[in-house]
Each structure stands twice: as C-alpha cells, then as structure tokens.
Amino acid sequence: MSHPPLRPGRCRHPKCKAKVLWVTTTTGNEMPLDPDPTPDGTIIVVEGRGRALGPARLAELDPGVARYRSHFVSCPGTKRFRRRRPRRGPGPTQGRLV
C-alpha cells in the first residue's frame, strides 16, 4: 500500500494558519484536511484523490482505513473560503403576483 499523496501545508486564513494536509479531490479541487486521521472523519484518500463518503459508505469501511476531517469543519475562517452557490428556483418576486 502506497502512502497517500497528502501534501503538508498551512491554512490560508490569516487568523488560523493551522497545519493542514492538502489533497486533490475526485473533482480536481484542492481541499485542506486536518492533519491527524480521526475515527469520525468523512474523507478518505483513494487512488491519490480525496473522496467524501456518506454515512452508509463510512459504515462499510475497513477499520484500518485512515479517515480525515475537512479543515472547513474546524477553521474559524470557513465562511471566507465558501463559494456562493447559484440560487435555485424563483427569486424573491418571481413566481408571485406583485
């Protein structure tokens, strides 16, 4: 078994600067992980890529598989890095008679 390609670094938030591990996700994005594996982590590294798993898949995992937690869970600057998602459905006045 090869060592997962986790790259050590620091959080980019100016007030945090915590040690993190960077991994490339299955969609090609970079994601920071808290550096220590944890039993309640939802991210695993498969074939060099970080993959988030839901509860059912996590329950099926071999206990020896390293599970990581996204640093977005523990970082005080999480909101700064979140991308705004496009609003779905009608806007505030769309779909209503005004």
Secondary structure, DSSP 8 states (H G I E B T S, - for coil): ------EEEE-SSTTT--EEEEEEBTTS-EEEE-SS--TT--EEEETTEEEE--HHHHHHS-TTS--B-BGGGT-TTHHHH-------S--SSTTS--
